[in-house]
Amino acid sequence: MGSIPLELGYSSSLQDIDFSYNLLNGSVPVSVWNLCDNNKLVSFRVHGNLLSGSIPKPGLPNASCANLTVLDFGRNLFTGVKRV
């Protein structure tokens, strides 16, 4: 149990994040998109937790996650508009 720490987005070397099925709660901090700044982030999985609120948009207008191939927010408690 716990939440995704804001500081996670300030790591300079993370490539594969898998927090699936960890009973995480709270919201996803917008800082996670900072991991895309150096195009190192390849996968981000938070499947099967208790995360809620809306999924944040990247904080920087030109943020690009060009190397991100897996993004799994499934089976959480998110709210807001669902976009496909």
C-alpha positions, 0 to 999 in steps of 0.5 A: 500500500502507498502512493506513487512518490512525486520524486519518481519523475526525477530519476534520470535512468528509469526505463521500465516501471512496473508497479502492477498489483501493489495496492497503490492508491492516490493519484498518478503524479504529473512528474512521471512524464518527466521520465520521457524528457530523455526518451529513456522510458520504455514501459510504465505499468500500474495495472491492478491498483487502487489509483484514482483521479484523472490521468495527468497530462504531461506538464511540458507542452513539447514532452515526447514519449517517443520510446514508450511502447507499453502504457498500462493503467488498467484496472484502477479507479480513474475518473474522467473522459476515456480517450481511445 
